[in-house]
Amino acid sequence: MADYDLAIIGGGINGTGLARDAAGRGLSVLLVEMNDLASGTSSASSKLIHGGLRYLEHGAFRLVREALNEREVLLRMAPHLIYPMRFVLPPMPGLRAPLKLRFGLMLYDWLGARKLLPKSKTIDLTHHVVGQPLKRIFRYAFEYSDCWVDDSRLVVLNAVDAAERGATIRTRTRCVRVERRDEWELVLNSRGKRETATARVLINAAGPWIGEVADTIIRDKLKAPVRLVKGSHIVVRRRFDHSSGYILQAKDGRVVFALPFAGDFTLIGTTDENFVGDLKSPAPDTAEIMYLCEVANEYFRDKITPDELVWSYSGVRSLYNDGQGKPEDVTRDYVLALDEKKKLAPLLTVYGGKITTYRRLAEQAMAKLGKFFQGKPAWTAGTSLPGGEFPPDGFNDVVSEMLTRWPFLPKPMAERLVRAYGLRCARFLGEAKSMADLGPLLTGDLTGAEVKYLVGNEWASTADDVLWRRSKLGIAATAEERTAVSRFIASLNVP
């Protein structure tokens, strides 16, 4: 008898979403991730839960409809990590006609079956705060709704929920080889220690590494081609003082987002470039950085230059290769390829996917695998992620309750903690009566109590895990503060 019903390779949004769904159906699950959770593409997104307005031009109506329906499902599921954002779309003379844009937004509203989010409308930029940072040639714009998400925390909390439902989550554990018989045997390496585990079904959810996993670990080439596409982002100082984002049309037909980010910054992205290179260290090249600056400078009065970058990052998407010429035209839809062979255990390979549709991807994957298991029916649509057990409009109420219970907290800190942990803040704030009770202040408002919680409950083991994937405090941390976080983690003596 196999140790597990399901073994999953990959600790990104697809892998952790699958682990959560399967564990909640009563299946025994093993997830192995060679690095930290969300250490690849799933922490390098545009941080949006959206339908993909641009995909309407490609006729991807099913993908857009599914993503828009998921938008409100996820908003209810994780109101701490996900919140509504209004987007401003200024028509650029010579590009898409305003009438086409307005029709596209009406279709976007209609496909979305909105209940929580307001519909699109036209706004006068000359009398609206969102018009202030824009050049004066823009007299009006269209405004519509999508949502912001803390992408890497979404991954982590799916893993937390999966673990609490019985899944085994193994980070910094490399699957070095598998043997396929009537069961899968996985050979694992964790910090130099060799282990084996068996599973009835194997899922390759390694994102851009699915080809490498197929070739070197499973030793059976992918049955369908994969196309790796890099998307890059830059972060600069804050260019506007409101909470809306911008969607900017580029002259090449693409669109670029400019979004409020981490309080004092603006996030601009993304690009679409074919990727060939080292998956361990994708980074924006000079041409991508210049491209993003130039698109933004067509719209904003305050010029952006490459030398002012505070941070930049790239993620590599593993898309199903549908033969399209341009990277931006390749389908963003996910493809689930099930490989069944007589007398051999089944293999499911996950291509593509978006953060917005990860939950539906997991449901569809479990539907494909349903004939191998007698698990429970689909369940995730109406169940909150850890800490998100409050209404979508209840964020401010939770912050107020926190400040009543822990009045010594600065309000910005309370807001950050609720955004990250929701109702679970109490698990590390405990009976604290002052900031001193929370241990050393390591960087910004990051306390020893919070770091201890992350190490003990969310698989954090390095400063980067804490400062970049469990939070975004790394963007303002000094080298000395990063070292202080590392030393504090080491002092906890966690194996």
N, C-alpha and C positions, 0 to 999 in steps of 0.2 A: 504494500500500500504506500502511495506517495506521501511525502512529508507535507506537501501543499497541493491544493487544487490548482492554483494559479501562481506562476512565477513571472514577474515583470522586470525587464531590464530597462532602466531609465527613470530618473527621479525628477522629471520636468512636469509640466502641467498635465500632459496626457497620461503619464505613468501614475502620478499620484491620484488623479481623478479616477482612473481605472481601479486603483487599489481601494479607494474609498467606496466606490460603487459595489465592487465585488465583495468586500468585507461586510458591507451592510446587507448583503443578500445571504450571509451565512457561510460564505466560502472562505477557506483558509488561503491566505495570500502572503507571498514573499515578494518584496520589492527591493532590488539592489541598484544602487547608484554609485558610480566610481568616484564621484567627487561629493560636493554638498548638494542638497536639494536646490533646484532652480539655478544651478551654477552655469548653465548654458543659455540657450535661446529664451527660456521662460523668464529670465530676469532681464532680458535685453529687448523688450517689446516697446511699443509706444505708450504703454500703460493705459490702454483704452478698452472698454467693453463697448463694441460698436458693431453696426450691421455691415459697414463697408459701403459707404455711399458710392464710391468709385466703381464698385463691382457691378452696379446696375448698368453701366455702359457696356459691360461685357456679357450682359444677359444672364448673370448668375443670380436669378431671382430666388431659386430655392435656398442657396447659401445665405443670401441677404435676409430672407424671411426667417430662416431658422435662427440666424444670429440676432435679429431684432427681437424675436420671441424670447430668446435666452437672456437678453439684456435685462428684462424685468424679473425673470426668474432668479438671476444671480443677484440683482439688487435686493430682492427679498431675502435671499440666502445669506448674504454677507454685507449688511448695511454699514458695517464698520470699515471694510476694505474697499467698498464700491460706493460711489455717490454720483448723482446726476451732474452733468456739466453741459452748459449751453455753448454751442459752437457758432462762430461768426464766419460766414462765407461771402467775402466781397467779390462781386463780378469784376473780372479784369478785362478791359477793352481788348478785343481781338482774339479772345479765347472763347470758352463756352458761352453761348448766348444766354442772357439773363432768363429768358423764357424757358430754355432748356433746364437751367438750374432750378428754377421754381417748380417746374413739372417733376423733376427728379426728386425734390424734397417732398412734394405732395405724395408721390409714389412711396417714398421712404416712410412717411407717416402712415400711409395706408397699410403697407406690408407689416409695419411694426405692431399693429393691434395694441396701441398704447393704453395703459391704465394709470400709470404713475407719472409718466413724463409728458411735459407740455408739447404741443405741436409746433411746427415751424411757422415762421412769420417773416415779414420784411421790416427792417428797422432803419431809421434815419440816423446815419453816422454823425451828422453835424450836431446832433443834440443828444448823443448817447455816449456813455463812458467808454464803450468799446471802440468808438471812433477816434479817441484821442491819440493813441500811438500810431495810427495809420496815416499815410500820406493823404494830402488834401484832395487828390483826384478821386478818392473813394467817397461818394456822397451817400450811398446806401448799401445795405448788405442783407443777406438772408441769414436767419438764425434758426438753429434746430437743436435737438437734444441727443446726446449719447451719454456715456458714463466713463468715469475715471476709475482705475483699479490699481492697487499696489500689487503688481504681478507676482513678485517673488513670495510675498506673504500669502497670496492666494494658493500658491503651490504648497507652502509649508503647512498651512492650515488644513488642506486636503489630506496631507500626510498625517497630521495630528489626529484628524477625525478617523482616518483609516486605522491607525494604530489603536485608538480607543475602541474601535470595533473589532479588534483582534488581529489586524494585519501586522506582519513583521517588516519593519522598515530598516534597511541596512544601508546607511550612507558610508562613503569612503570604503566601499566594498566592490571590488572588481570581479565581474564574471569573466574568467579567463578561458573557459571552454565548456561546451555542453555536449552531451551524448544523447542522441535521439533513438530511443527504442519505443516500447509501449508506454514508457514514461520518459520524461526528460531528467537527465542527471546534470546538475550544474556544479562546476568546480569554481569555488569562490576564493578570492584572496583578500584578506582584510588585515592591513598593517603587517604583511609578511606571513600571516597565519593562513594555512590552507584548510578549507572546509568543503564539504559536499552537501547538496540538498537535492531532493527529487520533487518533481511536479507533474501533474497530469497535462497541463497546458502551459505553453510558453508564449509570452507577448514581447515582441521587440518594439519597444516604445522609446528608443534611444535618440529620437529627434534626428539631427544631422549625422549622427553616428550609426543610423540603421544599416547603412551599407557596410560600414566597417564591422559592425557586430555580425552581420550576415556572412561576410567573407572570412573573418578571422576567428570568430567564436562559434557560430553555428556551422560554419564551413559549408555553406550552401548559398549560392548567389541569390540576390533578390529576384523574385519572379516578375517584377515590374520595375521600370527605371525610376530613379530618383534624381531630382534636380536641386542642387544647393544654391540658394539665393541669399545674399547678404543684405541686411537692412541696417543702416547706421543712423545714429542720433548724435546731436551735440547739445551741450548745456552751457548757457551763457547767463550773465547777470540778468535780473528781472527787467523785462521790457514793458510791463503793464501792471497796474495795481488792482485789477479786478480778477474774478474767478472764472471767467469764460476762456475758452480756447479759440484758436483761429484755424481754419482750413484754407490753405493758400494754393491757388492753381499755378502750376509751373508751365512754362512755355512749351515743354515737351509733352504736355498732356497729363503728367502725373499731378499728385497733390502732396502737399507737405503740411504737417501740423505744427503749430506753435502753441505750447501749453504752459500754464503755470506749474511750477515744479519745486517741491521742497522749500516752500516759503519765499526764498529770496532769489529764485532762478527761473529761467525759461528754457523749456525743453523743445528742441526743433528736430523733426525727422518725419519720414524716413526715406532712405534711398532703396533702390532695387538693383543689385548687381550680381551677375553670375559669380559664384564663389569657387575658387580653387586655392587650396592652401592648408595651413595648419588649423584644424578646428579648435585647438587648445587656446589660441590667441587671436581671434578675428578682431580687427580694428579698422576704424574709418581711414581711408586713404586721403591724400591731399585733395584729389578731385572731388570726392564725396563731400568733404568739409566745405570746399569752395561752392559746390552746387547748393548746399543747404543755406549757406550765407547769402548767396546771390538770389535765391528764391525769396528769402525773408526780406532782403533789401529792396525788392520790387514793391513791397507793401509797407514796411515800417519806416518811419521817419528817422529813428535812431539807428544808424548804420551798425551792422554786425560784422566783425572782422575775425579771421581765424585765430589771431594772436590773443584773443580774449576768452578762449574756451576755458571753462572751469572743469569740464569733464566731457568725455565722449565715449561712446561704446557701440559695438556692433553685435548683432545676432544673426545666426545662419539658420534659415528655414529649410526643412527637408520636404520639398514639394513633389507631388506626383507629376512626373514628366509627361505632359499632354502634348508635347511637340510644338508649343507656341515659341515664336522667335524671341520676343522681348521678355526679360525676367518679370516685368510688372504685369504681363499678360498671362502668365502661368497660373492655373487655377489655385486658389487658396482653400478649396474644399478639401476635406480629409478623405482618404481612401483606406479602407480596412481590407487587407488581403489575407484571406484564410487559406493556409496550406494544409490539406489533409492527404495523408498517404496511408494505404492499407497497412495495418498492424504497427503504425508509428503514431506517436503522440502528436496532436495538432499544434500548429504554429500560427500566430496572428501577428502580422506586421502592420504598423501604424504609419501612414504617410501623411504629412501635412498637418492641418488643423490650426485653429486659432484659439487664443485664450478664451474668446467669447463663447466658442462652441465646445469647449472641452467636456462639459457635463453631458451634452448630447452625444458626443463622440463615445464617451464611456458607456452610455446606455445602448448605443448601436453596437458597440463591441460586445457587450454582454448578451445582446439579442443574438448575435452571430454565434456566440459560444454556448448559448442556452441548451443546445441539444446534448452537450457533454456534461451538464450539471443539472441538478434539481434544486436550484436556488430560489430565493424569493423574487417577487416581481420588482420592476423599477420603483425606486423610492426617493431618489435624491432631490426631485423638483421641489418638494415642499419641506425640506429639512435644512435648518440653518447650519452653517459652518461654526466651529467653536468660537464663542464670544459674540456671535451675531444674533442672539436670541432677543432682538428688539425690532420694532417697526422700521421700515425704510426711512421714515421721517423722524426717527427718535434719537438721532445722534446728539443733538443739543441737550435733550433731556438726560441722556446718560452722562454727558459732561457735567451738567449741573449737579446730578446726584453724586458724582465723584468729588466735586469741589465741596459739597456739603459734608461728605464722609472724611475726606482728606483735605481740609481747608488750607493746608500749608503748600499745596501744589500750585505752581504758577499755571494760569489758565492755558497758555500755549502748550505746556507739558501735558496737561490733562487731555487736551485735544489730540495731541500726538499719540498718547497711550491708548485712548479710545479708538482712534483710527487703526491702530495696530492690533489691539487685543480685545476690544469691545468689553463685554462684561467680565472677561477673565483678568482684568487688571488687578482685581482683589487678590488673585493668587500670589502676587509678589509684593503688593502694597501692604497686605495683611493688616496688622495692628499698628502700623507706623504712625507716629504722632508728629514727626518732623522729617525734613529732608535728611538729617543726620542718621535717622533710623534706617534709611534705605542704602546705607553703605557709601563708599566713595563715589564722587561725581567724576566720571571718567572722560567724557567729552560732551559738550552741549548739556542736555539734561539727562544723559544716560547714566543710570545709577548701577551700583554693584548688584542690587537686588534684581534689577531687570536682566542683567547679564547672567546672573546665576539661574534665573528662571529659563532663559533661552538655552543655556547649556544643558540644564536638567530635563527640559520638556520639549525642546524643538531642535535637537540635534546640532546646535551650534557648537563648533569646537575651535574656531579661529576668529581673529579680529574681523576679517572680511565677512565671515558668516554673519556676524552681528551688525557690522557697520554698513554693509551693502545689501545683503539679502534679507535680513530680519528687520532692517530699517534702512534709511538713506542718510544716516548721520555721518557717513564717511565723506560726504561731499564737503563738509566744513571742518572735519577733524584734522588736526595737525599730525605730523609724524610722531611727535612725542605722545600725543593722546592715543594714537593707534598702538603704540608700544605699550602704553598703560593698559589698554584693553587686553592685549595679548598676555601681559603679565598677570592680570587679574584672572583671566581664564585658566592660566597655568596653575595659579594658586588654589584653584578649586579641586585639583587632583582628581579630575574625572577621567576614567580610563578611556 
